[in-house]
Amino acid sequence: MNSTIQLANIIFGVGAKVLGATDNKMMIITQGCSHVKCKGCMSPHTWDSKAGNAWAINEVINLAERQSNSPTGLVISGGEPLDQINEVMELIAKFRQKFAHAEVILFTAYQQSHLIKHYQDLLHVLDVVVAGAYVEKLTGYSLLGSSNQKVMLLTEQAKINYHDWQSWHCQSQVFIDNGEITLVGLQDTRNLNFGNGNNNTVFFRQKLTETMK
């Protein structure tokens, strides 16, 4: 099987404690979000399921294999990744075939209880889930965009790597590629001169020329 998955972006080189424990993670940002849209979402460009680009899943894996440094983890965010659950499951399976010791972290707006009831197959192939919708009025910290969200540690290795996650400081990285600036991670963005002034972000993208205005 070689399905296609609709993506907003693929990023390599996500650092330690930026949306996950290990250094040099790859990140995919899925396109499309069927939820009631979170007020203050920093990634509204990922809402439209018809935007972004269709990627063959095999090509995503091939791209990861061509990196000079193999990814130590895979971060899956969106949008809402579970809107493309079959494609996400296929991607995770093929990623684990090539990078057996890498961690897989997923961010979703679904509640922990909903995931446990309806997505057991998915939970069995993940190391970490950050579950829950972003709530603008609630303060975030560490891995959480807002304090209502829950971190689910699903493997023994995750319990070791994330034993102190609540003490992690918010971390983020800036990537610049082809005239676009992409902010990945979590931090207080109120004093930054772009975006809409909200407190936390997982993925934010804007053309570099627009940030200079």
C-alpha positions as a Markdown table, in Angstrom:
| # | Residue | x | y | z |
|---|---|---|---|---|
| 1 | Met | 0.0 | 0.0 | 0.0 |
| 2 | Asn | 1.2 | 3.5 | -0.8 |
| 3 | Ser | -1.5 | 6.0 | 0.2 |
| 4 | Thr | -1.2 | 9.7 | 0.0 |
| 5 | Ile | -1.5 | 12.0 | 3.0 |
| 6 | Gln | -2.4 | 15.7 | 2.8 |
| 7 | Leu | 0.3 | 17.8 | 4.6 |
| 8 | Ala | 0.9 | 21.4 | 5.4 |
| 9 | Asn | 4.6 | 20.9 | 5.9 |
| 10 | Ile | 7.4 | 18.5 | 6.7 |
| 11 | Ile | 10.3 | 19.7 | 8.9 |
| 12 | Phe | 13.6 | 18.0 | 9.9 |
| 13 | Gly | 15.9 | 18.8 | 12.8 |
| 14 | Val | 13.4 | 19.5 | 15.6 |
| 15 | Gly | 15.5 | 19.6 | 18.7 |
| 16 | Ala | 15.5 | 18.0 | 22.1 |
| 17 | Lys | 12.6 | 19.0 | 24.3 |
| 18 | Val | 10.9 | 20.8 | 21.4 |
| 19 | Leu | 7.6 | 18.9 | 21.1 |
| 20 | Gly | 9.3 | 15.8 | 22.3 |
| 21 | Ala | 12.3 | 14.4 | 24.2 |
| 22 | Thr | 14.9 | 13.5 | 21.6 |
| 23 | Asp | 17.0 | 15.6 | 19.4 |
| 24 | Asn | 16.8 | 15.7 | 15.6 |
| 25 | Lys | 13.2 | 14.7 | 15.2 |
| 26 | Met | 11.2 | 15.1 | 12.0 |
| 27 | Met | 7.8 | 16.7 | 12.1 |
| 28 | Ile | 4.8 | 16.4 | 9.8 |
| 29 | Ile | 1.9 | 18.8 | 10.0 |
| 30 | Thr | -1.3 | 17.4 | 8.6 |
| 31 | Gln | -3.7 | 19.5 | 6.6 |
| 32 | Gly | -7.3 | 19.8 | 7.6 |
| 33 | Cys | -9.1 | 20.2 | 10.9 |
| 34 | Ser | -12.7 | 19.1 | 11.4 |
| 35 | His | -13.0 | 20.3 | 15.0 |
| 36 | Val | -14.7 | 23.5 | 16.1 |
| 37 | Lys | -11.8 | 25.8 | 15.5 |
| 38 | Cys | -9.9 | 26.8 | 18.6 |
| 39 | Lys | -9.9 | 30.5 | 19.4 |
| 40 | Gly | -6.3 | 31.7 | 19.1 |
| 41 | Cys | -5.1 | 28.8 | 17.0 |
| 42 | Met | -1.7 | 29.7 | 15.5 |
| 43 | Ser | -2.1 | 27.5 | 12.5 |
| 44 | Pro | -5.3 | 28.4 | 10.8 |
| 45 | His | -3.8 | 27.7 | 7.4 |
| 46 | Thr | -3.9 | 24.0 | 8.3 |
| 47 | Trp | -7.7 | 24.0 | 8.8 |
| 48 | Asp | -8.7 | 23.6 | 5.1 |
| 49 | Ser | -8.5 | 20.0 | 4.2 |
| 50 | Lys | -8.1 | 20.8 | 0.5 |
| 51 | Ala | -5.1 | 23.1 | 1.0 |
| 52 | Gly | -1.5 | 21.9 | 1.5 |
| 53 | Asn | 0.1 | 19.2 | -0.6 |
| 54 | Ala | -0.7 | 15.5 | -1.2 |
| 55 | Trp | 2.4 | 13.4 | -0.4 |
| 56 | Ala | 2.8 | 9.7 | -1.2 |
| 57 | Ile | 3.6 | 8.2 | 2.2 |
| 58 | Asn | 6.5 | 6.2 | 0.7 |
| 59 | Glu | 8.0 | 9.5 | -0.5 |
| 60 | Val | 7.8 | 11.0 | 3.0 |
| 61 | Ile | 9.7 | 8.0 | 4.4 |
| 62 | Asn | 12.2 | 8.2 | 1.5 |
| 63 | Leu | 12.8 | 11.8 | 2.3 |
| 64 | Ala | 13.5 | 10.9 | 6.0 |
| 65 | Glu | 15.9 | 8.2 | 4.9 |
| 66 | Arg | 17.8 | 10.7 | 2.7 |
| 67 | Gln | 18.6 | 13.0 | 5.6 |
| 68 | Ser | 22.3 | 13.0 | 6.6 |
| 69 | Asn | 21.3 | 12.4 | 10.2 |
| 70 | Ser | 18.5 | 9.9 | 10.7 |
| 71 | Pro | 15.5 | 11.1 | 12.6 |
| 72 | Thr | 15.4 | 10.2 | 16.3 |
| 73 | Gly | 11.6 | 10.8 | 16.4 |
| 74 | Leu | 8.5 | 11.7 | 14.5 |
| 75 | Val | 6.2 | 14.5 | 15.7 |
| 76 | Ile | 2.7 | 14.4 | 14.1 |
| 77 | Ser | 0.6 | 17.6 | 14.5 |
| 78 | Gly | -1.9 | 19.5 | 12.4 |
| 79 | Gly | -4.5 | 20.5 | 11.7 |
| 80 | Glu | -6.1 | 17.4 | 13.2 |
| 81 | Pro | -4.0 | 14.3 | 12.4 |
| 82 | Leu | -6.9 | 11.9 | 13.2 |
| 83 | Asp | -8.9 | 13.4 | 10.3 |
| 84 | Gln | -6.5 | 11.2 | 8.2 |
| 85 | Ile | -6.3 | 8.3 | 10.7 |
| 86 | Asn | -5.7 | 5.5 | 8.1 |
| 87 | Glu | -2.9 | 7.5 | 6.4 |
| 88 | Val | -1.4 | 8.4 | 9.8 |
| 89 | Met | -1.4 | 4.8 | 10.9 |
| 90 | Glu | 0.3 | 3.7 | 7.6 |
| 91 | Leu | 2.9 | 6.5 | 8.0 |
| 92 | Ile | 3.7 | 5.5 | 11.5 |
| 93 | Ala | 4.0 | 1.8 | 10.5 |
| 94 | Lys | 6.4 | 2.6 | 7.7 |
| 95 | Phe | 8.4 | 5.1 | 9.8 |
| 96 | Arg | 8.9 | 2.4 | 12.5 |
| 97 | Gln | 10.0 | -0.1 | 9.9 |
| 98 | Lys | 12.9 | 2.2 | 9.0 |
| 99 | Phe | 13.6 | 3.9 | 12.4 |
| 100 | Ala | 12.7 | 1.2 | 14.9 |
| 101 | His | 14.2 | 3.0 | 17.9 |
| 102 | Ala | 12.7 | 6.4 | 17.2 |
| 103 | Glu | 9.9 | 7.9 | 19.3 |
| 104 | Val | 6.5 | 8.9 | 17.9 |
| 105 | Ile | 4.6 | 11.8 | 19.4 |
| 106 | Leu | 1.1 | 12.9 | 18.3 |
| 107 | Phe | -0.7 | 16.1 | 19.1 |
| 108 | Thr | -4.5 | 16.0 | 18.8 |
| 109 | Ala | -7.5 | 18.1 | 19.9 |
| 110 | Tyr | -9.4 | 14.9 | 20.9 |
| 111 | Gln | -9.7 | 14.3 | 24.7 |
| 112 | Gln | -7.8 | 11.5 | 26.4 |
| 113 | Ser | -11.0 | 9.6 | 27.2 |
| 114 | His | -12.2 | 9.7 | 23.6 |
| 115 | Leu | -8.8 | 8.3 | 22.4 |
| 116 | Ile | -8.9 | 5.5 | 24.9 |
| 117 | Lys | -12.4 | 4.6 | 23.8 |
| 118 | His | -12.1 | 4.9 | 20.1 |
| 119 | Tyr | -8.4 | 4.8 | 19.1 |
| 120 | Gln | -6.8 | 1.9 | 20.8 |
| 121 | Asp | -5.0 | 0.7 | 17.7 |
| 122 | Leu | -3.4 | 4.1 | 17.3 |
| 123 | Leu | -2.4 | 4.3 | 21.0 |
| 124 | His | -0.6 | 1.0 | 20.6 |
| 125 | Val | 1.8 | 2.4 | 18.0 |
| 126 | Leu | 2.6 | 5.7 | 19.8 |
| 127 | Asp | 5.0 | 6.6 | 22.5 |
| 128 | Val | 3.4 | 9.9 | 23.6 |
| 129 | Val | 0.2 | 11.7 | 22.9 |
| 130 | Val | -0.6 | 15.3 | 23.9 |
| 131 | Ala | -4.5 | 15.3 | 24.0 |
| 132 | Gly | -7.0 | 18.1 | 24.2 |
| 133 | Ala | -8.1 | 21.2 | 22.4 |
| 134 | Tyr | -6.1 | 24.5 | 22.8 |
| 135 | Val | -7.9 | 26.9 | 25.2 |
| 136 | Glu | -6.6 | 30.4 | 24.7 |
| 137 | Lys | -7.3 | 31.7 | 28.2 |
| 138 | Leu | -5.4 | 28.8 | 29.9 |
| 139 | Thr | -1.7 | 29.0 | 30.4 |
| 140 | Gly | 0.5 | 26.4 | 28.8 |
| 141 | Tyr | 3.8 | 25.0 | 29.9 |
| 142 | Ser | 6.4 | 22.4 | 28.8 |
| 143 | Leu | 4.6 | 20.2 | 26.2 |
| 144 | Leu | 1.2 | 21.8 | 26.7 |
| 145 | Gly | -0.3 | 24.6 | 24.7 |
| 146 | Ser | -2.8 | 25.1 | 27.4 |
| 147 | Ser | -3.1 | 23.6 | 30.9 |
| 148 | Asn | -6.3 | 21.6 | 30.1 |
| 149 | Gln | -4.4 | 19.3 | 27.8 |
| 150 | Lys | -3.1 | 15.9 | 28.9 |
| 151 | Val | 0.2 | 14.1 | 28.2 |
| 152 | Met | -0.2 | 10.3 | 27.8 |
| 153 | Leu | 3.0 | 8.3 | 28.2 |
| 154 | Leu | 2.3 | 5.0 | 26.4 |
| 155 | Thr | 5.6 | 3.1 | 26.5 |
| 156 | Glu | 8.2 | 2.3 | 29.1 |
| 157 | Gln | 10.8 | 4.2 | 27.1 |
| 158 | Ala | 8.5 | 7.3 | 27.1 |
| 159 | Lys | 8.1 | 7.0 | 30.8 |
| 160 | Ile | 11.9 | 7.2 | 31.2 |
| 161 | Asn | 12.4 | 9.9 | 28.6 |
| 162 | Tyr | 9.6 | 12.1 | 29.9 |
| 163 | His | 9.8 | 11.4 | 33.6 |
| 164 | Asp | 10.5 | 15.1 | 34.3 |
| 165 | Trp | 8.5 | 16.6 | 31.4 |
| 166 | Gln | 6.5 | 18.9 | 33.7 |
| 167 | Ser | 9.7 | 20.8 | 34.6 |
| 168 | Trp | 10.8 | 21.4 | 31.0 |
| 169 | His | 10.8 | 25.0 | 29.9 |
| 170 | Cys | 8.8 | 25.9 | 26.8 |
| 171 | Gln | 11.1 | 25.4 | 23.8 |
| 172 | Ser | 10.8 | 26.5 | 20.2 |
| 173 | Gln | 12.8 | 26.7 | 17.0 |
| 174 | Val | 12.7 | 28.9 | 13.9 |
| 175 | Phe | 13.2 | 27.4 | 10.5 |
| 176 | Ile | 13.6 | 29.6 | 7.4 |
| 177 | Asp | 13.2 | 28.0 | 4.0 |
| 178 | Asn | 12.3 | 29.5 | 0.6 |
| 179 | Gly | 11.3 | 32.8 | 2.0 |
| 180 | Glu | 9.1 | 31.4 | 4.7 |
| 181 | Ile | 9.6 | 31.5 | 8.4 |
| 182 | Thr | 8.3 | 28.6 | 10.5 |
| 183 | Leu | 8.1 | 28.6 | 14.3 |
| 184 | Val | 7.9 | 25.2 | 15.8 |
| 185 | Gly | 7.4 | 24.5 | 19.5 |
| 186 | Leu | 5.9 | 26.2 | 22.5 |
| 187 | Gln | 6.7 | 29.6 | 23.9 |
| 188 | Asp | 5.2 | 32.9 | 25.0 |
| 189 | Thr | 4.6 | 34.7 | 21.7 |
| 190 | Arg | 3.0 | 37.9 | 23.1 |
| 191 | Asn | 6.2 | 39.9 | 22.5 |
| 192 | Leu | 6.9 | 38.6 | 19.0 |
| 193 | Asn | 6.2 | 40.9 | 16.1 |
| 194 | Phe | 4.1 | 38.4 | 14.1 |
| 195 | Gly | 1.2 | 36.1 | 14.6 |
| 196 | Asn | -1.9 | 37.2 | 16.5 |
| 197 | Gly | -0.5 | 37.7 | 19.9 |
| 198 | Asn | -1.6 | 34.4 | 21.5 |
| 199 | Asn | 0.4 | 32.6 | 24.2 |
| 200 | Asn | 1.5 | 29.3 | 22.7 |
| 201 | Thr | 2.0 | 27.6 | 19.4 |
| 202 | Val | 2.9 | 24.2 | 18.0 |
| 203 | Phe | 3.3 | 25.2 | 14.4 |
| 204 | Phe | 3.3 | 28.7 | 12.9 |
| 205 | Arg | 4.2 | 29.7 | 9.4 |
| 206 | Gln | 4.4 | 33.0 | 7.7 |
| 207 | Lys | 6.2 | 34.4 | 4.7 |
| 208 | Leu | 9.4 | 36.1 | 5.8 |
| 209 | Thr | 8.6 | 39.2 | 3.8 |
| 210 | Glu | 5.3 | 39.6 | 5.7 |
| 211 | Thr | 7.1 | 39.7 | 9.1 |
| 212 | Met | 9.3 | 42.6 | 7.9 |
| 213 | Lys | 6.3 | 44.9 | 7.2 |
